[in-house]
Amino acid sequence: MIYSFDILFAVFIAATGFASSWIVLDLAKALGWRGVPEPGAAAGALRKGTAFVLAAFAGPRLLLANGFASWRDGSVSLPLYGVIALVSVGWSMCSGVLVLQAAFASGYFLA
């Protein structure tokens, strides 16, 4: 049996993941984040780690937005965009679980 609470909680987790994705990407844009200029340029471990974390949290928004733009241009079919959207939702649910676990661990939700 499927409970409506489980479905609502899954939607809440996905919304949390998408919101954190939008926030992280907008903060990175506002702070003027730039990637490594050319493929052969050396990057330190801190820069690579920061880029990895940024990509991990901003990925769902980038995937969904770029997939939608490609679908509007006609380079991606509608079924493929549906798969892209499902992958983006799954990825945002993973990010949402991480964000909610960090919020619970920090005591943010304590009364």
N, C-alpha and C positions, 0 to 999 in steps of 0.2 A: 504494500500500500504506500502510496506517495502522499506525504503530508504537505500542505500548502506552506507550512513554516520552512520546510527544507528548500522549496523552490524560491521563496522570498529571501532566504539566507544566501542562496547561490547568486541571486540577482544583486543582493547587497555586496557580496564579495566581489563580483564582477564590476559593479559600479565603483567600489573603492579602488580597485586596480586601475580602471580607466581614469579616475580622478587623479590618482597618484601619478599616472603616466602623463597626463596633461600638465600637472603642476611641475613635475621634474623637467619636462621639455621646455615649458615656458620660462622656468627659472634659468635653465641652461642658455636659452636664447637671450634672456635679459642680462645675464652676466657676460655675454659675449663669447660663449664657448665656441672654439674652433677645433676641428680635428687636426690630425697631422697633415701638413701642407702637401707633401708629395709622398708617394709610396715608399721611396727609399730613405726617407728622413728618419733619423733615430729618435726614439721616444723613450723616456724613462719609465721605470716600473710604476711610479705613481700616476703618470699620465695614462698609461695603458690600463691600470686598474680603475681609474676614474672613468675612462671611456667605456670600459666593460660594464660598470655599474650603471652609467648613464644609458647605455644601450639596453641593458636588462630591464630598466624601469620605463624608458621611453619607447620601447619597442612596440607595444600594442597600439599606441596612438599613431606611430609612424607607419606601421603595417596597414592599419585601417584607412588612414588618410591617403597614403600613396596608392593603395589598392583601389580606393574610390576614384581617385584622379585617373588611374589607368583604365578603370571601367568606363568612366565618362569619355575618355579619349578613344575607346574602342580597342585598346590593345589587350584587354582582359575580358573574357566572356563572363556572363552573369553567374554560371555555376562555379567558375573558378573564383570569382569574387565572394561567393557564398562560403567557399572553403577558406579563403583568406579571412573572412569575418569570423568564422568559427575558430580558427587558429588564434586570432587576435583576442577573442573572448576567453579562450582557454588560458592564453598567456596572461591576460589581465586578471584572471582568477588566481593564478599563481602569485602574481604581484600583490593582489589584494589580501591573500592569506598572509604574506610576509608583513605587509603594513599593519594589518589588524593584530597579528601576533606581537609585533613590536609595540603597538599601542597598549595592548593588554599587559605586556611584560613591564612597561614603564609605569603602569598604574594610572594611565590617562582616564580609564573608565571607572575608577573607584569613586564612590560617592563621598 
